[in-house]
């Protein structure tokens, strides 16, 4: 379900770009509108599970750093890439992150790559090549730039998945997600303040409604679902399930 909601993100971002808004402004609105939800859930969890207070103090900064990887860097490169490529190709490239997760799991944790997983990865890259070649013929060299940006987003999100598992086990998926989003939000607000003035937050009303969907439907709900999924099946399986994303985006 997280994959289904995440898969609508590229479509709504492309709609917002038609109004001339840039990626960092869209990210800022996305976080401004979603942050209150994370604050409420975090405070509720602190009150409910006071035994976690000491663990939270120790893990707060590391988890903020992990959130910066998954929801600031990955989101920024992804949104920048969408300036150059179609939402279908963006989603297909982004959902090759299972390859990165599997390879990093093998290199870092020594997890074995089975023949079934190896075959699935080959099939995934065959699909990537077909759509990449199609878009390259229609849109030219910008497809290469956009694809490289989205592949960078893919790598940073894979790192987020791998680093998150042990932290989720220590803190629980709800607390982990909230702290990760605090880290991402802080960096996005700093980025916006460096490249924009406060009056640049003035946006057309349709962009506001798109941002509201990006905040709730493409961020808050799927981020909690994704963390809960990783806690139950691990990052490798969670990333492979995410391979259905390109199909959902195309539909």
C-alpha positions, -999 to +999 in steps of 0.1 A: +000+000+000+029+023+007+043+016-028+009+024-043+008+058-026+044+066-033+038+057-070+014+087-074+040+112-063+057+117-097+024+124-114+014+151-090+048+167-091+046+169-129+012+186-125+027+211-100+056+219-124+031+232-149+025+262-126+062+271-126+070+261-090+105+247-084+115+214-066+127+229-033+095+251-029+074+220-035+095+200-010+091+228+016+054+228+013+053+191+014+071+191+047+053+222+062+020+204+057+032+170+069+053+180+098+024+187+123+013+150+118+047+137+127+050+161+158+016+149+171+024+112+166+059+116+182+045+134+213+017+107+216+043+079+214+065+096+240+036+098+264+025+062+256+059+046+259+080+065+284+105+036+286+118+046+252+129+081+264+165+071+270+168+053+237+153+082+218+179+106+234+208+084+222+194+077+187+178+110+179+207+125+159+216+093+140+180+088+130+177+124+119+207+117+097+191+086+082+159+106+075+180+133+058+192+105+034+158+091+026+135+121+026+157+151+018+185+140-005+165+112-022+135+135-026+155+164-039+174+144-066+141+127-075+122+160-080+151+175-099+152+145-122+115+149-130+123+182-147+139+161-175+121+128-177+086+113-177+070+101-144+069+066-158+106+065-164+113+082-131+093+056-112+110+027-131+145+041-124+137+048-087+123+013-082+156-003-093+167+005-057+161-032-048+193-039-068+212-014-047+197-028-015+205-064-024+241-055-035+248-034-004+233-061+018+257-086+002+287-062+005+280-049+040+261-077+058+272-107+037+236-117+027+235-142-001+219-133-035+196-161-046+190-171-082+154-160-080+164-125-068+192-123-095+166-132-122+142-106-109+168-079-110+178-088-146+141-085-156+138-051-139+168-037-157+154-050-190+123-029-184+144+001-175+164-001-207+132-004-229+116+028-214+149+047-212+156+040-249+120+051-258+123+084-239+158+091-252+145+089-287+117+113-279+132+138-255+170+138-262+200+142-239+180+156-210+168+120-204+204+111-194+207+140-170+173+132-154+181+095-152+214+101-134+196+124-109+169+098-102+195+070-099+213+091-073+179+093-055+176+056-058+211+050-042+204+074-012+169+057-006+186+023-007+210+035+020+181+048+040+164+014+039+195-005+050+204+018+078+168+021+091+162-016+101+181-017+133+169+017+144+133+007+137+138-024+159+151-002+187+126+026+185+096+012+168+084+022+133+063+052+144+089+069+165+117+062+140+096+077+111+088+108+131+124+115+140+136+107+104+111+133+091+123+159+116+158+156+102+146+158+066+123+187+073+151+207+090+174+203+061+147+212+035+138+244+054+175+254+056+178+247+018+148+268+010+160+297+032+194+297+014+180+298-022+146+316-017+130+345+001+100+341+023+077+357-003+085+328-026+062+307-005+033+324-023+020+297-047-011+292-069-040+275-051-039+244-073-002+239-062-013+241-026-039+213-031-013+192-049+012+199-020-014+188+005-018+155-013+020+151-016+022+157+022-005+134+034-010+108+006+025+106-006+045+113+026+027+108+060+007+077+053+032+057+031+062+067+053+046+050+084+034+020+063+069+016+048+086+017+082+061-008+096+067-031+065+105-029+069+101-039+106+082-070+096+099-083+065+133-065+063+147-040+038+155-065+010+120-080+008+104-045+013+124-031-016+114-060-039+077-056-031+082-020-041+090-031-076+053-029-084+055+009-082+064+016-119+034-005-131+011+015-107+025+048-119+021+039-156-015+029-150 
